[in-house]
Amino acid sequence: MVIRTTLSGLIAAALLAFAGTASAYHDDEHRPTYQTGYTLNQGEWQIGLLSTDVAVHDRLTLGIDHLYYALPIFNAHAAINLFRDGDWGLVLSGSIYYFNVDLFWWASPEATRGWLVAWPIELRGSIPLSEHFTLHPVAALSMSSGKVEETGDAYGGAAAANNFQIGLTTEWRITRVVALNLRFRFAPWVDVSAAGGGTVQLDPATTIEVAASGELDTAEAEYAFSVLLAAHFSWSWFNLRIGGGWGNMNLPGLNFLFVQRGPLVELGLAARF
């Protein structure tokens, strides 16, 4: 993991050394892409703490969440610009994540084997209210399924976790360097189910056949929400987004929800060139 993370940092540093264009200011040509209905302009790169993206076309951006590769969770995502007219925009994005339990660095491959696949999709829009105020609505559907086997007791099972979220970000562009974002997300539907079975050998003379299925109680997560206030600073090619709020944590990219509510911190660093 250290080698993988170090290599990612060296590549990012090398790319930043060649960055000379101002592509991050809050202006009509370089609008923010995080939770908005905008994409990068053709030929632009954006490298952040979590992901690396490149616009192969004005209407198509491809990327990976490089931070997850350190776990390793193999992934890729794409964003398609369905509509763009001035500050009006509509983007459809989709991702695929594959996690192999055998490769999980703190799990024992001898005891546990399995996999997890997640495929979240998002529809994001941008609606200008004035020169300085823009609304960014979002609808997100996250689907996942997996299978885990405990080889020691010959026990295995399958699980699925799905949720649907809606959200709204209010953007106030104060200057071409500073913007304020008030972000709200709400999950009206959460579903987690599991089934499993197998054989457990208690002792040489006792063997138990096990079978189970059911749905997790998602009463708290079903109405998960978050409210965040963040400041977004943009200097030339550098972006800094920092803020805080309250609610259920939403795992970036994967859109996995945490049941327990608490304080939230939003931190984003990215270079765009």
C-alpha positions as CSV (number, residue, x, y, z in Angstrom):
1,M,0.0,0.0,0.0
2,V,2.9,2.4,0.8
3,I,4.4,1.9,-2.7
4,R,1.0,2.4,-4.4
5,T,0.3,5.6,-2.4
6,T,3.8,7.0,-3.0
7,L,3.6,6.3,-6.7
8,S,0.3,8.1,-6.9
9,G,1.8,11.1,-5.1
10,L,4.8,11.2,-7.5
11,I,2.6,11.1,-10.5
12,A,0.4,13.9,-9.1
13,A,3.5,16.0,-8.4
14,A,4.8,15.5,-11.9
15,L,1.6,16.6,-13.4
16,L,1.3,19.6,-11.2
17,A,4.8,20.7,-12.3
18,F,3.5,21.1,-15.9
19,A,0.3,22.9,-14.8
20,G,0.4,26.5,-16.0
21,T,-3.1,27.4,-16.9
22,A,-5.7,29.0,-14.6
23,S,-8.5,26.5,-14.7
24,A,-9.9,26.7,-11.2
25,Y,-11.4,30.1,-10.7
26,H,-15.1,30.6,-10.1
27,D,-15.9,31.9,-13.5
28,D,-18.3,31.0,-16.4
29,E,-15.7,28.9,-18.2
30,H,-14.4,26.8,-15.2
31,R,-17.4,25.9,-13.1
32,P,-16.9,23.5,-10.1
33,T,-17.7,19.9,-10.8
34,Y,-18.2,18.5,-7.3
35,Q,-22.0,17.8,-6.8
36,T,-22.9,20.1,-9.7
37,G,-24.3,19.7,-13.2
38,Y,-21.0,20.6,-14.8
39,T,-18.0,18.6,-16.1
40,L,-14.4,19.5,-17.0
41,N,-13.6,21.1,-20.3
42,Q,-12.1,18.9,-23.0
43,G,-8.4,18.2,-22.2
44,E,-8.6,19.3,-18.6
45,W,-7.3,17.2,-15.7
46,Q,-8.4,17.3,-12.1
47,I,-6.4,15.6,-9.3
48,G,-7.8,15.6,-5.8
49,L,-7.4,13.8,-2.5
50,L,-9.8,11.0,-3.6
51,S,-10.0,11.0,-7.3
52,T,-8.3,11.7,-10.6
53,D,-10.3,12.8,-13.6
54,V,-9.7,13.8,-17.2
55,A,-12.1,15.2,-19.8
56,V,-11.6,13.3,-23.0
57,H,-14.4,15.4,-24.5
58,D,-16.5,18.4,-23.5
59,R,-19.3,16.0,-22.8
60,L,-17.3,13.0,-21.3
61,T,-15.1,12.9,-18.2
62,L,-13.4,9.6,-17.1
63,G,-11.7,8.9,-13.8
64,I,-10.8,6.7,-10.9
65,D,-11.0,7.1,-7.1
66,H,-7.2,6.5,-6.5
67,L,-7.5,6.6,-2.7
68,Y,-9.7,3.5,-2.8
69,Y,-7.1,1.6,-4.8
70,A,-4.8,1.6,-1.7
71,L,-7.3,-0.7,0.1
72,P,-7.5,-2.1,-2.6
73,I,-11.0,-1.4,-4.1
74,F,-10.8,-1.4,-7.9
75,N,-13.0,1.2,-9.5
76,A,-13.7,3.5,-12.4
77,H,-16.3,6.2,-13.1
78,A,-17.6,8.3,-16.0
79,A,-19.6,11.5,-16.2
80,I,-21.7,12.5,-19.3
81,N,-22.7,16.1,-19.9
82,L,-26.3,15.7,-21.1
83,F,-27.0,19.4,-21.4
84,R,-25.0,22.7,-21.0
85,D,-26.3,26.1,-21.9
86,G,-24.4,28.9,-20.1
87,D,-24.8,28.2,-16.4
88,W,-27.5,25.6,-16.9
89,G,-26.2,22.0,-16.8
90,L,-27.2,18.4,-16.5
91,V,-24.8,15.5,-15.8
92,L,-25.3,11.7,-15.6
93,S,-22.5,9.9,-13.8
94,G,-21.9,6.2,-13.0
95,S,-19.3,4.2,-11.1
96,I,-18.3,0.6,-10.6
97,Y,-16.4,-0.6,-7.5
98,Y,-15.0,-4.1,-6.9
99,F,-13.6,-5.2,-3.6
100,N,-12.0,-8.6,-3.2
101,V,-11.8,-9.7,0.4
102,D,-8.8,-12.0,-0.3
103,L,-6.7,-8.8,-1.1
104,F,-7.8,-6.8,1.9
105,W,-4.6,-6.1,3.6
106,W,-5.8,-6.5,7.2
107,A,-8.0,-9.6,6.6
108,S,-6.7,-13.1,6.6
109,P,-7.1,-14.8,3.2
110,E,-6.9,-18.2,4.9
111,A,-10.1,-17.5,7.0
112,T,-12.2,-15.3,4.8
113,R,-12.9,-15.2,1.1
114,G,-15.5,-13.1,-0.8
115,W,-16.2,-10.0,-2.9
116,L,-18.3,-6.9,-3.1
117,V,-19.5,-5.0,-6.1
118,A,-21.2,-1.6,-6.0
119,W,-22.5,0.5,-8.9
120,P,-23.8,4.0,-7.8
121,I,-25.3,6.4,-10.4
122,E,-26.1,10.1,-10.0
123,L,-28.1,12.6,-12.0
124,R,-26.9,16.2,-11.1
125,G,-28.2,19.5,-12.4
126,S,-27.3,23.2,-12.2
127,I,-29.9,26.0,-12.2
128,P,-28.7,29.6,-12.1
129,L,-30.9,32.0,-10.1
130,S,-28.7,35.0,-10.7
131,E,-25.1,36.0,-11.6
132,H,-23.9,34.9,-8.1
133,F,-26.5,32.2,-7.0
134,T,-26.9,28.7,-8.4
135,L,-28.9,25.7,-7.3
136,H,-27.4,22.2,-7.8
137,P,-30.0,19.4,-7.3
138,V,-28.9,15.7,-7.2
139,A,-30.6,12.3,-7.3
140,A,-28.4,9.3,-6.4
141,L,-29.1,5.6,-6.5
142,S,-26.5,3.2,-5.0
143,M,-26.8,-0.5,-5.5
144,S,-24.4,-3.2,-4.2
145,S,-24.2,-6.9,-3.6
146,G,-21.5,-9.3,-2.3
147,K,-20.7,-12.7,-1.0
148,V,-18.4,-13.8,1.9
149,E,-17.3,-17.3,2.9
150,E,-15.8,-18.3,6.2
151,T,-13.6,-21.2,5.2
152,G,-12.8,-22.3,8.8
153,D,-16.4,-23.3,9.5
154,A,-17.5,-23.7,5.9
155,Y,-20.0,-20.9,6.3
156,G,-21.0,-18.4,3.6
157,G,-23.5,-15.8,2.7
158,A,-24.7,-13.1,0.4
159,A,-25.8,-9.5,1.1
160,A,-27.2,-6.5,-0.7
161,A,-27.2,-2.8,0.3
162,N,-29.1,-0.2,-1.7
163,N,-30.2,3.4,-1.1
164,F,-31.7,6.3,-2.9
165,Q,-30.7,9.9,-2.0
166,I,-31.8,13.3,-3.1
167,G,-29.9,16.5,-2.4
168,L,-29.6,20.2,-3.0
169,T,-26.5,22.5,-3.0
170,T,-26.9,26.3,-2.9
171,E,-23.8,28.0,-4.3
172,W,-23.1,31.7,-3.7
173,R,-20.2,32.9,-5.8
174,I,-18.9,35.9,-3.7
175,T,-15.8,36.5,-5.9
176,R,-13.9,34.5,-8.5
177,V,-11.9,33.1,-5.7
178,V,-14.4,32.5,-2.9
179,A,-17.8,30.7,-2.9
180,L,-20.1,29.4,-0.2
181,N,-22.0,26.2,-0.5
182,L,-24.9,25.1,1.7
183,R,-25.4,21.4,1.0
184,F,-28.4,19.2,2.0
185,R,-28.8,15.4,1.4
186,F,-31.7,13.1,2.4
187,A,-32.2,9.3,2.0
188,P,-35.9,8.4,1.6
189,W,-35.1,4.8,0.9
190,V,-32.5,2.4,2.3
191,D,-32.6,-1.4,2.0
192,V,-30.1,-3.9,3.4
193,S,-30.7,-7.6,3.2
194,A,-28.7,-10.8,3.8
195,A,-28.9,-14.5,3.5
196,G,-26.4,-17.3,4.5
197,G,-25.9,-20.8,5.5
198,G,-23.4,-23.6,6.0
199,T,-21.9,-26.1,8.4
200,V,-20.4,-25.4,11.8
201,Q,-18.3,-28.1,13.4
202,L,-18.5,-27.6,17.2
203,D,-16.5,-30.7,18.0
204,P,-15.7,-34.1,16.4
205,A,-19.1,-35.4,17.3
206,T,-21.3,-32.3,16.8
207,T,-22.1,-30.7,13.5
208,I,-24.7,-27.9,13.1
209,E,-26.3,-26.9,9.8
210,V,-27.1,-23.2,9.7
211,A,-29.4,-21.3,7.5
212,A,-30.5,-17.7,7.9
213,S,-31.9,-14.8,6.0
214,G,-33.5,-11.4,6.8
215,E,-33.4,-7.7,6.4
216,L,-31.4,-5.3,8.6
217,D,-33.4,-2.8,10.6
218,T,-32.8,0.4,8.7
219,A,-35.2,2.6,10.7
220,E,-32.4,5.1,11.5
221,A,-30.7,5.0,8.2
222,E,-33.9,5.2,6.1
223,Y,-34.3,8.9,6.9
224,A,-30.6,9.6,6.9
225,F,-29.7,13.2,6.2
226,S,-26.8,15.7,6.3
227,V,-26.5,19.4,6.3
228,L,-23.2,21.0,5.5
229,L,-21.9,24.6,5.1
230,A,-18.6,24.8,3.2
231,A,-16.3,27.5,1.8
232,H,-14.8,26.8,-1.6
233,F,-11.6,28.7,-2.5
234,S,-10.1,28.7,-6.0
235,W,-6.7,30.1,-6.8
236,S,-5.5,29.7,-10.4
237,W,-5.3,25.9,-10.7
238,F,-5.8,25.1,-7.0
239,N,-9.1,24.3,-5.2
240,L,-9.7,24.1,-1.5
241,R,-13.1,23.1,-0.1
242,I,-13.6,23.1,3.7
243,G,-16.6,23.0,5.9
244,G,-18.7,21.2,8.5
245,G,-22.2,20.1,9.4
246,W,-24.3,17.4,11.0
247,G,-26.0,14.2,10.0
248,N,-25.3,10.8,8.6
249,M,-21.9,10.4,6.9
250,N,-22.1,9.5,3.2
251,L,-19.0,7.7,1.9
252,P,-17.8,9.6,-1.1
253,G,-18.1,7.9,-4.5
254,L,-19.6,4.7,-3.1
255,N,-22.6,6.7,-1.5
256,F,-22.7,4.2,1.4
257,L,-24.5,5.7,4.4
258,F,-23.5,5.4,8.0
259,V,-26.4,4.8,10.4
260,Q,-25.2,6.9,13.3
261,R,-25.6,10.7,13.1
262,G,-22.9,13.1,14.3
263,P,-20.6,16.0,13.3
264,L,-19.4,16.0,9.7
265,V,-16.3,17.5,8.2
266,E,-16.0,18.3,4.5
267,L,-12.4,18.6,3.1
268,G,-11.5,18.7,-0.5
269,L,-8.2,19.5,-2.2
270,A,-7.8,19.4,-6.0
271,A,-5.6,20.7,-8.8
272,R,-7.3,21.5,-12.1
273,F,-5.3,22.3,-15.2
